[in-house]
Amino acid sequence: MMRLLLDTHVFLWWTDNNPALSTKVQHAISDESNDCFLSIVSCWEIAIKASLGKLNLSQSVEKFIVEQVALNGFELLPVDFRHVAAVESLPFHHRDPFDRLLVAQARAEGLVLVTADFQISNYGVSVLW
């Protein structure tokens, strides 16, 4: 059993059946013995991209995320102060604030971060791709 934290692009690719997802990732997410988490950070990133016109969804962000989380049996991971404070000590391997907070969450919660972003592995966090 693994506890997986889906990067924003992984969540979006999963909901879209995008072939860019590796076979390894597809099997891990579909394995019912694994727990899959979607961070509120990713929800925020999706909302920002949708509001800027960089992401087109067939429905509102709220409906899309609620529906997909329920449909796929994912759990929402809240952001708490521990996560935010942990960002301070992260080196700047990555400048994206969303990814940095996902790294902090994965480290604090002992989650495997599912991402195609190979820069993330520089943080010493468990990565699946």
Buried (B, 14 or more C-beta within 10 A) or exposed (E): EBBBBBBBBBBBBBBEEEEEBBEEBBEBBEEEEBBBBBBBBBBBBBBEBBEEEEBEBEEEBEEBBBEBBEEBEBEEBEBEEEBEEBEEEBEEBBEBEBBBBBBBBBBEBEBBBBBBBEEBBEBEBBBBB
